[in-house]
Amino acid sequence: DFNNWGNKLSDSSDGFISLGSKGWKIVNFSSEETGQEDGRATNVIDGNENTIWHTIYSSGNGTQTKSPHYITIDFGKVLPIREVNLKTRNYGFTTTIYLSESLDDIDSKQIKSYSYANGAATISILLDNTVNARYLKMVFKDPKQTKFDYVDLKEIGVRSEERRVGKE
């Protein structure tokens, strides 16, 4: 059972700890849908699975952007990340996700690419090693939901193998 979203730190039986989203900010994104729905990029870190980030799809909100789509999170401090979790709308889109980390949002390094091709509600991306990062950028290359080229996500979470002292 997943409990990786929101601001409260949580332990799980698999040895990982959710790092929460308190103090996180969205610093960059390809687009957001605000014409037909509240699809703001900040929704993916609000701890509420009833809100989503959706890239532009309505003509009243500008031209639909084409992939690659991207979003960058500033954690506000360096975090030891071992796993990235994406909560989807379970609409069965396919995409390749490229994850990059940075300490300064200038120099970045790709840390993982992950191909996703099913309708699972949660995408869990285990990194090869723990990565210390302040910024995490996710690039979605060629997403497809039927004939559309867009991304929609409910929440983004990260987990670590390291236990933290003084957790909430």
Rosetta constraint file for C-alpha pairs under 8 A:
AtomPair CA 3 CA 10 HARMONIC 7.08 0.50
AtomPair CA 3 CA 12 HARMONIC 7.99 0.50
AtomPair CA 3 CA 18 HARMONIC 7.60 0.50
AtomPair CA 4 CA 10 HARMONIC 7.26 0.50
AtomPair CA 4 CA 18 HARMONIC 5.20 0.50
AtomPair CA 4 CA 19 HARMONIC 7.66 0.50
AtomPair CA 4 CA 20 HARMONIC 6.85 0.50
AtomPair CA 4 CA 85 HARMONIC 7.72 0.50
AtomPair CA 4 CA 157 HARMONIC 5.69 0.50
AtomPair CA 4 CA 158 HARMONIC 7.16 0.50
AtomPair CA 4 CA 159 HARMONIC 7.42 0.50
AtomPair CA 5 CA 18 HARMONIC 7.79 0.50
AtomPair CA 5 CA 20 HARMONIC 6.32 0.50
AtomPair CA 5 CA 21 HARMONIC 7.28 0.50
AtomPair CA 5 CA 45 HARMONIC 7.84 0.50
AtomPair CA 5 CA 47 HARMONIC 5.23 0.50
AtomPair CA 5 CA 48 HARMONIC 7.83 0.50
AtomPair CA 5 CA 155 HARMONIC 6.83 0.50
AtomPair CA 5 CA 156 HARMONIC 7.21 0.50
AtomPair CA 5 CA 157 HARMONIC 5.78 0.50
AtomPair CA 6 CA 20 HARMONIC 5.55 0.50
AtomPair CA 6 CA 21 HARMONIC 5.69 0.50
AtomPair CA 6 CA 22 HARMONIC 7.48 0.50
AtomPair CA 6 CA 45 HARMONIC 7.24 0.50
AtomPair CA 6 CA 46 HARMONIC 6.53 0.50
AtomPair CA 6 CA 47 HARMONIC 3.70 0.50
AtomPair CA 6 CA 48 HARMONIC 7.20 0.50
AtomPair CA 7 CA 20 HARMONIC 4.55 0.50
AtomPair CA 7 CA 21 HARMONIC 4.94 0.50
AtomPair CA 7 CA 22 HARMONIC 4.87 0.50
AtomPair CA 7 CA 47 HARMONIC 6.80 0.50
AtomPair CA 8 CA 20 HARMONIC 5.65 0.50
AtomPair CA 8 CA 21 HARMONIC 7.97 0.50
AtomPair CA 8 CA 22 HARMONIC 7.89 0.50
AtomPair CA 8 CA 168 HARMONIC 6.46 0.50
AtomPair CA 9 CA 17 HARMONIC 7.21 0.50
AtomPair CA 9 CA 18 HARMONIC 5.58 0.50
AtomPair CA 9 CA 19 HARMONIC 5.67 0.50
AtomPair CA 9 CA 20 HARMONIC 5.31 0.50
AtomPair CA 9 CA 167 HARMONIC 6.50 0.50
AtomPair CA 9 CA 168 HARMONIC 5.87 0.50
AtomPair CA 10 CA 17 HARMONIC 5.91 0.50
AtomPair CA 10 CA 18 HARMONIC 5.36 0.50
AtomPair CA 10 CA 19 HARMONIC 7.62 0.50
AtomPair CA 10 CA 20 HARMONIC 7.89 0.50
AtomPair CA 11 CA 15 HARMONIC 7.53 0.50
AtomPair CA 11 CA 16 HARMONIC 6.59 0.50
AtomPair CA 11 CA 17 HARMONIC 4.76 0.50
AtomPair CA 11 CA 18 HARMONIC 6.53 0.50
AtomPair CA 12 CA 16 HARMONIC 6.12 0.50
AtomPair CA 12 CA 17 HARMONIC 6.38 0.50
AtomPair CA 15 CA 161 HARMONIC 6.21 0.50
AtomPair CA 16 CA 159 HARMONIC 6.12 0.50
AtomPair CA 16 CA 160 HARMONIC 5.44 0.50
AtomPair CA 16 CA 161 HARMONIC 4.61 0.50
AtomPair CA 16 CA 162 HARMONIC 7.22 0.50
AtomPair CA 16 CA 163 HARMONIC 8.00 0.50
AtomPair CA 17 CA 159 HARMONIC 5.33 0.50
AtomPair CA 17 CA 160 HARMONIC 5.34 0.50
AtomPair CA 17 CA 161 HARMONIC 6.28 0.50
AtomPair CA 17 CA 162 HARMONIC 7.20 0.50
AtomPair CA 17 CA 163 HARMONIC 6.85 0.50
AtomPair CA 18 CA 157 HARMONIC 7.41 0.50
AtomPair CA 18 CA 158 HARMONIC 6.16 0.50
AtomPair CA 18 CA 159 HARMONIC 4.38 0.50
AtomPair CA 18 CA 160 HARMONIC 6.58 0.50
AtomPair CA 19 CA 79 HARMONIC 7.98 0.50
AtomPair CA 19 CA 157 HARMONIC 7.57 0.50
AtomPair CA 19 CA 158 HARMONIC 5.98 0.50
AtomPair CA 19 CA 159 HARMONIC 5.49 0.50
AtomPair CA 19 CA 160 HARMONIC 6.95 0.50
AtomPair CA 20 CA 157 HARMONIC 6.97 0.50
AtomPair CA 20 CA 158 HARMONIC 7.38 0.50
AtomPair CA 21 CA 45 HARMONIC 6.11 0.50
AtomPair CA 21 CA 46 HARMONIC 7.55 0.50
AtomPair CA 21 CA 47 HARMONIC 7.48 0.50
AtomPair CA 21 CA 75 HARMONIC 7.58 0.50
AtomPair CA 21 CA 157 HARMONIC 7.29 0.50
AtomPair CA 23 CA 75 HARMONIC 6.58 0.50
AtomPair CA 23 CA 76 HARMONIC 5.96 0.50
AtomPair CA 24 CA 45 HARMONIC 7.28 0.50
AtomPair CA 24 CA 73 HARMONIC 6.75 0.50
AtomPair CA 24 CA 74 HARMONIC 5.64 0.50
AtomPair CA 24 CA 75 HARMONIC 4.46 0.50
AtomPair CA 24 CA 76 HARMONIC 5.78 0.50
AtomPair CA 25 CA 42 HARMONIC 7.41 0.50
AtomPair CA 25 CA 45 HARMONIC 7.87 0.50
AtomPair CA 25 CA 73 HARMONIC 5.71 0.50
AtomPair CA 25 CA 74 HARMONIC 5.14 0.50
AtomPair CA 25 CA 75 HARMONIC 6.56 0.50
AtomPair CA 25 CA 76 HARMONIC 7.40 0.50
AtomPair CA 26 CA 41 HARMONIC 6.99 0.50
AtomPair CA 26 CA 42 HARMONIC 5.98 0.50
AtomPair CA 26 CA 71 HARMONIC 7.32 0.50
AtomPair CA 26 CA 72 HARMONIC 5.86 0.50
AtomPair CA 26 CA 73 HARMONIC 4.65 0.50
AtomPair CA 26 CA 74 HARMONIC 6.16 0.50
AtomPair CA 27 CA 71 HARMONIC 7.86 0.50
AtomPair CA 27 CA 72 HARMONIC 5.72 0.50
AtomPair CA 27 CA 73 HARMONIC 5.97 0.50
AtomPair CA 27 CA 74 HARMONIC 6.40 0.50
AtomPair CA 28 CA 70 HARMONIC 7.82 0.50
AtomPair CA 28 CA 71 HARMONIC 5.64 0.50
AtomPair CA 28 CA 72 HARMONIC 5.05 0.50
AtomPair CA 28 CA 73 HARMONIC 7.44 0.50
AtomPair CA 29 CA 41 HARMONIC 7.02 0.50
AtomPair CA 29 CA 69 HARMONIC 7.50 0.50
AtomPair CA 29 CA 70 HARMONIC 5.29 0.50
AtomPair CA 29 CA 71 HARMONIC 4.13 0.50
AtomPair CA 29 CA 72 HARMONIC 6.25 0.50
AtomPair CA 30 CA 55 HARMONIC 7.32 0.50
AtomPair CA 30 CA 65 HARMONIC 7.64 0.50
AtomPair CA 30 CA 69 HARMONIC 5.33 0.50
AtomPair CA 30 CA 70 HARMONIC 5.24 0.50
AtomPair CA 30 CA 71 HARMONIC 6.58 0.50
AtomPair CA 31 CA 41 HARMONIC 7.84 0.50
AtomPair CA 31 CA 54 HARMONIC 7.90 0.50
AtomPair CA 31 CA 55 HARMONIC 5.04 0.50
AtomPair CA 31 CA 56 HARMONIC 5.88 0.50
AtomPair CA 31 CA 65 HARMONIC 6.96 0.50
AtomPair CA 31 CA 69 HARMONIC 7.63 0.50
AtomPair CA 32 CA 39 HARMONIC 5.74 0.50
AtomPair CA 32 CA 40 HARMONIC 5.26 0.50
AtomPair CA 32 CA 41 HARMONIC 5.98 0.50
AtomPair CA 32 CA 53 HARMONIC 6.65 0.50
AtomPair CA 32 CA 54 HARMONIC 5.52 0.50
AtomPair CA 32 CA 55 HARMONIC 4.35 0.50
AtomPair CA 32 CA 56 HARMONIC 5.19 0.50
AtomPair CA 33 CA 37 HARMONIC 6.45 0.50
AtomPair CA 33 CA 38 HARMONIC 6.61 0.50
AtomPair CA 33 CA 39 HARMONIC 4.68 0.50
AtomPair CA 33 CA 40 HARMONIC 6.34 0.50
AtomPair CA 33 CA 53 HARMONIC 7.60 0.50
AtomPair CA 33 CA 54 HARMONIC 5.45 0.50
AtomPair CA 33 CA 55 HARMONIC 5.31 0.50
AtomPair CA 33 CA 56 HARMONIC 4.31 0.50
AtomPair CA 33 CA 57 HARMONIC 6.61 0.50
AtomPair CA 33 CA 58 HARMONIC 7.34 0.50
AtomPair CA 33 CA 61 HARMONIC 6.80 0.50
AtomPair CA 34 CA 38 HARMONIC 5.10 0.50
AtomPair CA 34 CA 39 HARMONIC 5.58 0.50
AtomPair CA 34 CA 40 HARMONIC 6.57 0.50
AtomPair CA 34 CA 56 HARMONIC 7.69 0.50
AtomPair CA 34 CA 61 HARMONIC 6.62 0.50
AtomPair CA 35 CA 58 HARMONIC 6.51 0.50
AtomPair CA 35 CA 60 HARMONIC 5.90 0.50
AtomPair CA 35 CA 61 HARMONIC 4.85 0.50
AtomPair CA 36 CA 58 HARMONIC 6.49 0.50
AtomPair CA 36 CA 60 HARMONIC 7.89 0.50
AtomPair CA 36 CA 61 HARMONIC 7.83 0.50
AtomPair CA 38 CA 51 HARMONIC 7.55 0.50
AtomPair CA 38 CA 52 HARMONIC 7.45 0.50
AtomPair CA 38 CA 53 HARMONIC 7.89 0.50
AtomPair CA 39 CA 43 HARMONIC 7.11 0.50
AtomPair CA 39 CA 51 HARMONIC 7.41 0.50
AtomPair CA 39 CA 52 HARMONIC 5.43 0.50
AtomPair CA 39 CA 53 HARMONIC 4.47 0.50
AtomPair CA 39 CA 54 HARMONIC 4.62 0.50
AtomPair CA 39 CA 55 HARMONIC 7.20 0.50
AtomPair CA 40 CA 52 HARMONIC 7.10 0.50
AtomPair CA 40 CA 53 HARMONIC 5.14 0.50
AtomPair CA 40 CA 54 HARMONIC 6.79 0.50
AtomPair CA 41 CA 52 HARMONIC 7.64 0.50
AtomPair CA 41 CA 53 HARMONIC 4.69 0.50
AtomPair CA 41 CA 54 HARMONIC 7.18 0.50
AtomPair CA 41 CA 71 HARMONIC 7.63 0.50
AtomPair CA 42 CA 46 HARMONIC 6.72 0.50
AtomPair CA 42 CA 53 HARMONIC 7.05 0.50
AtomPair CA 43 CA 47 HARMONIC 7.97 0.50
AtomPair CA 43 CA 48 HARMONIC 7.56 0.50
AtomPair CA 43 CA 51 HARMONIC 5.74 0.50
AtomPair CA 43 CA 52 HARMONIC 5.34 0.50
AtomPair CA 43 CA 53 HARMONIC 5.54 0.50
AtomPair CA 43 CA 154 HARMONIC 7.11 0.50
AtomPair CA 43 CA 155 HARMONIC 7.22 0.50
AtomPair CA 44 CA 51 HARMONIC 7.48 0.50
AtomPair CA 44 CA 52 HARMONIC 6.03 0.50
AtomPair CA 44 CA 53 HARMONIC 5.82 0.50
AtomPair CA 44 CA 153 HARMONIC 6.51 0.50
AtomPair CA 44 CA 154 HARMONIC 5.43 0.50
AtomPair CA 44 CA 155 HARMONIC 4.08 0.50
AtomPair CA 44 CA 156 HARMONIC 5.56 0.50
AtomPair CA 45 CA 155 HARMONIC 5.86 0.50
AtomPair CA 45 CA 156 HARMONIC 6.13 0.50
AtomPair CA 45 CA 157 HARMONIC 7.70 0.50
AtomPair CA 46 CA 155 HARMONIC 7.57 0.50
AtomPair CA 47 CA 155 HARMONIC 6.88 0.50
AtomPair CA 48 CA 154 HARMONIC 7.62 0.50
AtomPair CA 48 CA 155 HARMONIC 7.42 0.50
AtomPair CA 49 CA 87 HARMONIC 7.95 0.50
AtomPair CA 49 CA 154 HARMONIC 5.33 0.50
AtomPair CA 49 CA 155 HARMONIC 6.36 0.50
AtomPair CA 50 CA 154 HARMONIC 7.01 0.50
AtomPair CA 51 CA 154 HARMONIC 5.88 0.50
AtomPair CA 52 CA 152 HARMONIC 6.38 0.50
AtomPair CA 52 CA 153 HARMONIC 5.35 0.50
AtomPair CA 52 CA 154 HARMONIC 4.26 0.50
AtomPair CA 52 CA 155 HARMONIC 7.13 0.50
AtomPair CA 53 CA 151 HARMONIC 7.78 0.50
AtomPair CA 53 CA 152 HARMONIC 5.36 0.50
AtomPair CA 53 CA 153 HARMONIC 5.33 0.50
AtomPair CA 53 CA 154 HARMONIC 6.40 0.50
AtomPair CA 54 CA 150 HARMONIC 7.32 0.50
AtomPair CA 54 CA 151 HARMONIC 5.72 0.50
AtomPair CA 54 CA 152 HARMONIC 4.22 0.50
AtomPair CA 54 CA 153 HARMONIC 6.71 0.50
AtomPair CA 55 CA 64 HARMONIC 7.86 0.50
AtomPair CA 55 CA 65 HARMONIC 7.35 0.50
AtomPair CA 55 CA 69 HARMONIC 7.65 0.50
AtomPair CA 55 CA 150 HARMONIC 5.64 0.50
AtomPair CA 55 CA 151 HARMONIC 5.59 0.50
AtomPair CA 55 CA 152 HARMONIC 6.58 0.50
AtomPair CA 56 CA 61 HARMONIC 6.87 0.50
AtomPair CA 56 CA 62 HARMONIC 7.43 0.50
AtomPair CA 56 CA 63 HARMONIC 7.33 0.50
AtomPair CA 56 CA 64 HARMONIC 5.10 0.50
AtomPair CA 56 CA 65 HARMONIC 6.25 0.50
AtomPair CA 56 CA 150 HARMONIC 7.26 0.50
AtomPair CA 57 CA 61 HARMONIC 7.67 0.50
AtomPair CA 57 CA 63 HARMONIC 7.63 0.50
AtomPair CA 57 CA 64 HARMONIC 5.03 0.50
AtomPair CA 57 CA 65 HARMONIC 7.69 0.50
AtomPair CA 57 CA 150 HARMONIC 7.20 0.50
AtomPair CA 58 CA 62 HARMONIC 7.08 0.50
AtomPair CA 58 CA 63 HARMONIC 7.55 0.50
AtomPair CA 58 CA 64 HARMONIC 6.78 0.50
AtomPair CA 59 CA 63 HARMONIC 5.96 0.50
AtomPair CA 59 CA 64 HARMONIC 7.01 0.50
AtomPair CA 65 CA 69 HARMONIC 7.93 0.50
AtomPair CA 65 CA 150 HARMONIC 7.75 0.50
AtomPair CA 66 CA 149 HARMONIC 6.27 0.50
AtomPair CA 66 CA 150 HARMONIC 7.32 0.50
AtomPair CA 67 CA 140 HARMONIC 6.96 0.50
AtomPair CA 67 CA 141 HARMONIC 5.77 0.50
AtomPair CA 67 CA 142 HARMONIC 5.51 0.50
AtomPair CA 67 CA 143 HARMONIC 7.02 0.50
AtomPair CA 67 CA 149 HARMONIC 6.65 0.50
AtomPair CA 67 CA 150 HARMONIC 7.21 0.50
AtomPair CA 68 CA 139 HARMONIC 6.32 0.50
AtomPair CA 68 CA 140 HARMONIC 5.40 0.50
AtomPair CA 68 CA 141 HARMONIC 4.51 0.50
AtomPair CA 68 CA 142 HARMONIC 6.17 0.50
AtomPair CA 68 CA 143 HARMONIC 7.92 0.50
AtomPair CA 69 CA 139 HARMONIC 5.69 0.50
AtomPair CA 69 CA 140 HARMONIC 5.08 0.50
AtomPair CA 69 CA 141 HARMONIC 6.68 0.50
AtomPair CA 69 CA 150 HARMONIC 7.44 0.50
AtomPair CA 69 CA 151 HARMONIC 7.12 0.50
AtomPair CA 70 CA 137 HARMONIC 7.01 0.50
AtomPair CA 70 CA 138 HARMONIC 5.44 0.50
AtomPair CA 70 CA 139 HARMONIC 4.29 0.50
AtomPair CA 70 CA 140 HARMONIC 6.00 0.50
AtomPair CA 71 CA 137 HARMONIC 5.73 0.50
AtomPair CA 71 CA 138 HARMONIC 5.48 0.50
AtomPair CA 71 CA 139 HARMONIC 6.78 0.50
AtomPair CA 72 CA 135 HARMONIC 6.78 0.50
AtomPair CA 72 CA 136 HARMONIC 5.57 0.50
AtomPair CA 72 CA 137 HARMONIC 4.16 0.50
AtomPair CA 72 CA 138 HARMONIC 6.36 0.50
AtomPair CA 73 CA 135 HARMONIC 5.52 0.50
AtomPair CA 73 CA 136 HARMONIC 5.28 0.50
AtomPair CA 73 CA 137 HARMONIC 6.42 0.50
AtomPair CA 74 CA 134 HARMONIC 5.94 0.50
AtomPair CA 74 CA 135 HARMONIC 4.63 0.50
AtomPair CA 74 CA 136 HARMONIC 6.82 0.50
AtomPair CA 75 CA 79 HARMONIC 7.34 0.50
AtomPair CA 75 CA 134 HARMONIC 5.33 0.50
AtomPair CA 75 CA 135 HARMONIC 6.13 0.50
AtomPair CA 75 CA 136 HARMONIC 7.99 0.50
AtomPair CA 76 CA 134 HARMONIC 6.48 0.50
AtomPair CA 77 CA 133 HARMONIC 7.99 0.50
AtomPair CA 77 CA 134 HARMONIC 5.31 0.50
AtomPair CA 78 CA 103 HARMONIC 7.14 0.50
AtomPair CA 78 CA 132 HARMONIC 6.02 0.50
AtomPair CA 78 CA 133 HARMONIC 5.02 0.50
AtomPair CA 78 CA 134 HARMONIC 4.20 0.50
AtomPair CA 78 CA 135 HARMONIC 7.95 0.50
AtomPair CA 79 CA 131 HARMONIC 7.92 0.50
AtomPair CA 79 CA 132 HARMONIC 5.41 0.50
AtomPair CA 79 CA 133 HARMONIC 5.47 0.50
AtomPair CA 79 CA 134 HARMONIC 6.15 0.50
AtomPair CA 80 CA 130 HARMONIC 6.04 0.50
AtomPair CA 80 CA 131 HARMONIC 5.56 0.50
AtomPair CA 80 CA 132 HARMONIC 4.48 0.50
AtomPair CA 80 CA 133 HARMONIC 6.66 0.50
AtomPair CA 80 CA 160 HARMONIC 5.88 0.50
AtomPair CA 80 CA 162 HARMONIC 7.45 0.50
AtomPair CA 81 CA 130 HARMONIC 5.35 0.50
AtomPair CA 81 CA 131 HARMONIC 5.13 0.50
AtomPair CA 81 CA 132 HARMONIC 6.14 0.50
AtomPair CA 81 CA 133 HARMONIC 7.14 0.50
AtomPair CA 81 CA 158 HARMONIC 6.33 0.50
AtomPair CA 81 CA 159 HARMONIC 5.83 0.50
AtomPair CA 81 CA 160 HARMONIC 4.98 0.50
AtomPair CA 81 CA 161 HARMONIC 7.91 0.50
AtomPair CA 82 CA 126 HARMONIC 6.22 0.50
AtomPair CA 82 CA 127 HARMONIC 5.39 0.50
AtomPair CA 82 CA 128 HARMONIC 7.74 0.50
AtomPair CA 82 CA 129 HARMONIC 6.31 0.50
AtomPair CA 82 CA 130 HARMONIC 4.47 0.50
AtomPair CA 82 CA 131 HARMONIC 6.40 0.50
AtomPair CA 82 CA 158 HARMONIC 7.48 0.50
AtomPair CA 82 CA 159 HARMONIC 5.94 0.50
AtomPair CA 82 CA 160 HARMONIC 4.91 0.50
AtomPair CA 82 CA 161 HARMONIC 6.49 0.50
AtomPair CA 83 CA 124 HARMONIC 6.87 0.50
AtomPair CA 83 CA 125 HARMONIC 5.54 0.50
AtomPair CA 83 CA 126 HARMONIC 4.48 0.50
AtomPair CA 83 CA 127 HARMONIC 5.70 0.50
AtomPair CA 83 CA 158 HARMONIC 5.63 0.50
AtomPair CA 83 CA 159 HARMONIC 5.13 0.50
AtomPair CA 83 CA 160 HARMONIC 6.56 0.50
AtomPair CA 84 CA 124 HARMONIC 5.96 0.50
AtomPair CA 84 CA 125 HARMONIC 5.13 0.50
AtomPair CA 84 CA 126 HARMONIC 6.60 0.50
AtomPair CA 84 CA 127 HARMONIC 7.78 0.50
AtomPair CA 84 CA 156 HARMONIC 7.38 0.50
AtomPair CA 84 CA 157 HARMONIC 5.94 0.50
AtomPair CA 84 CA 158 HARMONIC 4.56 0.50
AtomPair CA 84 CA 159 HARMONIC 6.54 0.50
AtomPair CA 85 CA 122 HARMONIC 6.84 0.50
AtomPair CA 85 CA 123 HARMONIC 5.59 0.50
AtomPair CA 85 CA 124 HARMONIC 4.56 0.50
AtomPair CA 85 CA 125 HARMONIC 6.20 0.50
AtomPair CA 85 CA 156 HARMONIC 5.73 0.50
AtomPair CA 85 CA 157 HARMONIC 5.01 0.50
AtomPair CA 85 CA 158 HARMONIC 5.96 0.50
AtomPair CA 85 CA 159 HARMONIC 7.97 0.50
AtomPair CA 86 CA 122 HARMONIC 5.65 0.50
AtomPair CA 86 CA 123 HARMONIC 5.02 0.50
AtomPair CA 86 CA 124 HARMONIC 6.58 0.50
AtomPair CA 86 CA 153 HARMONIC 6.96 0.50
AtomPair CA 86 CA 154 HARMONIC 7.58 0.50
AtomPair CA 86 CA 155 HARMONIC 5.90 0.50
AtomPair CA 86 CA 156 HARMONIC 4.71 0.50
AtomPair CA 86 CA 157 HARMONIC 6.51 0.50
AtomPair CA 87 CA 121 HARMONIC 5.89 0.50
AtomPair CA 87 CA 122 HARMONIC 4.59 0.50
AtomPair CA 87 CA 123 HARMONIC 6.45 0.50
AtomPair CA 87 CA 153 HARMONIC 6.01 0.50
AtomPair CA 87 CA 154 HARMONIC 5.30 0.50
AtomPair CA 87 CA 155 HARMONIC 5.02 0.50
AtomPair CA 87 CA 156 HARMONIC 6.37 0.50
AtomPair CA 88 CA 120 HARMONIC 7.54 0.50
AtomPair CA 88 CA 121 HARMONIC 5.08 0.50
AtomPair CA 88 CA 122 HARMONIC 5.92 0.50
AtomPair CA 88 CA 123 HARMONIC 7.52 0.50
AtomPair CA 88 CA 152 HARMONIC 6.87 0.50
AtomPair CA 88 CA 153 HARMONIC 4.76 0.50
AtomPair CA 88 CA 154 HARMONIC 5.56 0.50
AtomPair CA 88 CA 155 HARMONIC 7.39 0.50
AtomPair CA 89 CA 121 HARMONIC 6.30 0.50
AtomPair CA 89 CA 152 HARMONIC 7.04 0.50
AtomPair CA 89 CA 153 HARMONIC 6.41 0.50
AtomPair CA 89 CA 154 HARMONIC 6.63 0.50
AtomPair CA 90 CA 119 HARMONIC 5.05 0.50
AtomPair CA 90 CA 120 HARMONIC 5.68 0.50
AtomPair CA 90 CA 121 HARMONIC 4.68 0.50
AtomPair CA 91 CA 119 HARMONIC 5.77 0.50
AtomPair CA 91 CA 145 HARMONIC 7.16 0.50
AtomPair CA 92 CA 117 HARMONIC 7.26 0.50
AtomPair CA 92 CA 118 HARMONIC 5.18 0.50
AtomPair CA 92 CA 119 HARMONIC 3.58 0.50
AtomPair CA 92 CA 120 HARMONIC 7.06 0.50
AtomPair CA 92 CA 145 HARMONIC 6.62 0.50
AtomPair CA 93 CA 116 HARMONIC 7.92 0.50
AtomPair CA 93 CA 117 HARMONIC 6.55 0.50
AtomPair CA 93 CA 118 HARMONIC 6.57 0.50
AtomPair CA 93 CA 119 HARMONIC 6.55 0.50
AtomPair CA 93 CA 143 HARMONIC 6.52 0.50
AtomPair CA 93 CA 144 HARMONIC 5.29 0.50
AtomPair CA 93 CA 145 HARMONIC 4.55 0.50
AtomPair CA 93 CA 146 HARMONIC 7.62 0.50
AtomPair CA 94 CA 115 HARMONIC 7.71 0.50
AtomPair CA 94 CA 116 HARMONIC 5.43 0.50
AtomPair CA 94 CA 117 HARMONIC 4.32 0.50
AtomPair CA 94 CA 118 HARMONIC 6.53 0.50
AtomPair CA 94 CA 142 HARMONIC 7.94 0.50
AtomPair CA 94 CA 143 HARMONIC 5.47 0.50
AtomPair CA 94 CA 144 HARMONIC 5.34 0.50
AtomPair CA 94 CA 145 HARMONIC 6.92 0.50
AtomPair CA 95 CA 115 HARMONIC 6.02 0.50
AtomPair CA 95 CA 116 HARMONIC 5.39 0.50
AtomPair CA 95 CA 117 HARMONIC 6.59 0.50
AtomPair CA 95 CA 140 HARMONIC 6.21 0.50
AtomPair CA 95 CA 141 HARMONIC 5.90 0.50
AtomPair CA 95 CA 142 HARMONIC 5.73 0.50
AtomPair CA 95 CA 143 HARMONIC 4.36 0.50
AtomPair CA 95 CA 144 HARMONIC 6.63 0.50
AtomPair CA 96 CA 113 HARMONIC 6.83 0.50
AtomPair CA 96 CA 114 HARMONIC 5.56 0.50
AtomPair CA 96 CA 115 HARMONIC 4.30 0.50
AtomPair CA 96 CA 116 HARMONIC 6.01 0.50
AtomPair CA 96 CA 140 HARMONIC 5.80 0.50
AtomPair CA 96 CA 141 HARMONIC 5.30 0.50
AtomPair CA 96 CA 142 HARMONIC 7.07 0.50
AtomPair CA 96 CA 143 HARMONIC 7.33 0.50
AtomPair CA 97 CA 113 HARMONIC 5.56 0.50
AtomPair CA 97 CA 114 HARMONIC 5.11 0.50
AtomPair CA 97 CA 115 HARMONIC 6.27 0.50
AtomPair CA 97 CA 116 HARMONIC 7.56 0.50
AtomPair CA 97 CA 138 HARMONIC 6.50 0.50
AtomPair CA 97 CA 139 HARMONIC 5.55 0.50
AtomPair CA 97 CA 140 HARMONIC 4.72 0.50
AtomPair CA 97 CA 141 HARMONIC 6.39 0.50
AtomPair CA 98 CA 110 HARMONIC 7.05 0.50
AtomPair CA 98 CA 111 HARMONIC 7.83 0.50
AtomPair CA 98 CA 112 HARMONIC 5.93 0.50
AtomPair CA 98 CA 113 HARMONIC 4.40 0.50
AtomPair CA 98 CA 114 HARMONIC 6.49 0.50
AtomPair CA 98 CA 137 HARMONIC 7.98 0.50
AtomPair CA 98 CA 138 HARMONIC 5.66 0.50
AtomPair CA 98 CA 139 HARMONIC 5.02 0.50
AtomPair CA 98 CA 140 HARMONIC 6.60 0.50
AtomPair CA 98 CA 141 HARMONIC 7.81 0.50
AtomPair CA 99 CA 110 HARMONIC 5.74 0.50
AtomPair CA 99 CA 111 HARMONIC 5.69 0.50
AtomPair CA 99 CA 112 HARMONIC 5.22 0.50
AtomPair CA 99 CA 113 HARMONIC 6.20 0.50
AtomPair CA 99 CA 136 HARMONIC 6.95 0.50
AtomPair CA 99 CA 137 HARMONIC 5.74 0.50
AtomPair CA 99 CA 138 HARMONIC 4.80 0.50
AtomPair CA 99 CA 139 HARMONIC 6.59 0.50
AtomPair CA 100 CA 108 HARMONIC 6.20 0.50
AtomPair CA 100 CA 109 HARMONIC 5.23 0.50
AtomPair CA 100 CA 110 HARMONIC 4.01 0.50
AtomPair CA 100 CA 111 HARMONIC 5.31 0.50
AtomPair CA 100 CA 112 HARMONIC 7.15 0.50
AtomPair CA 100 CA 136 HARMONIC 5.80 0.50
AtomPair CA 100 CA 137 HARMONIC 5.14 0.50
AtomPair CA 100 CA 138 HARMONIC 6.63 0.50
AtomPair CA 101 CA 108 HARMONIC 5.48 0.50
AtomPair CA 101 CA 109 HARMONIC 5.53 0.50
AtomPair CA 101 CA 110 HARMONIC 6.44 0.50
AtomPair CA 101 CA 111 HARMONIC 6.68 0.50
AtomPair CA 101 CA 131 HARMONIC 7.81 0.50
AtomPair CA 101 CA 133 HARMONIC 5.58 0.50
AtomPair CA 101 CA 134 HARMONIC 7.39 0.50
AtomPair CA 101 CA 135 HARMONIC 5.65 0.50
AtomPair CA 101 CA 136 HARMONIC 4.80 0.50
AtomPair CA 101 CA 137 HARMONIC 6.43 0.50
AtomPair CA 102 CA 106 HARMONIC 7.12 0.50
AtomPair CA 102 CA 107 HARMONIC 6.06 0.50
AtomPair CA 102 CA 108 HARMONIC 4.51 0.50
AtomPair CA 102 CA 109 HARMONIC 6.59 0.50
AtomPair CA 102 CA 133 HARMONIC 5.54 0.50
AtomPair CA 102 CA 134 HARMONIC 6.11 0.50
AtomPair CA 102 CA 135 HARMONIC 5.05 0.50
AtomPair CA 102 CA 136 HARMONIC 6.64 0.50
AtomPair CA 103 CA 107 HARMONIC 7.52 0.50
AtomPair CA 103 CA 108 HARMONIC 7.63 0.50
AtomPair CA 103 CA 132 HARMONIC 7.93 0.50
AtomPair CA 103 CA 133 HARMONIC 5.42 0.50
AtomPair CA 103 CA 134 HARMONIC 4.96 0.50
AtomPair CA 103 CA 135 HARMONIC 6.15 0.50
AtomPair CA 104 CA 134 HARMONIC 7.18 0.50
AtomPair CA 104 CA 135 HARMONIC 7.24 0.50
AtomPair CA 105 CA 135 HARMONIC 6.15 0.50
AtomPair CA 111 CA 127 HARMONIC 7.32 0.50
AtomPair CA 112 CA 127 HARMONIC 6.56 0.50
AtomPair CA 112 CA 128 HARMONIC 7.81 0.50
AtomPair CA 114 CA 125 HARMONIC 7.20 0.50
AtomPair CA 116 CA 123 HARMONIC 7.91 0.50
AtomPair CA 127 CA 131 HARMONIC 7.94 0.50
AtomPair CA 130 CA 160 HARMONIC 7.40 0.50
AtomPair CA 130 CA 161 HARMONIC 7.82 0.50
AtomPair CA 140 CA 151 HARMONIC 7.59 0.50
AtomPair CA 142 CA 149 HARMONIC 6.90 0.50
AtomPair CA 143 CA 148 HARMONIC 7.95 0.50
AtomPair CA 143 CA 149 HARMONIC 5.56 0.50
AtomPair CA 143 CA 150 HARMONIC 6.11 0.50
AtomPair CA 143 CA 151 HARMONIC 6.68 0.50
AtomPair CA 144 CA 148 HARMONIC 5.71 0.50
AtomPair CA 144 CA 149 HARMONIC 5.34 0.50
AtomPair CA 144 CA 150 HARMONIC 6.99 0.50
AtomPair CA 145 CA 149 HARMONIC 6.83 0.50
AtomPair CA 145 CA 150 HARMONIC 7.53 0.50
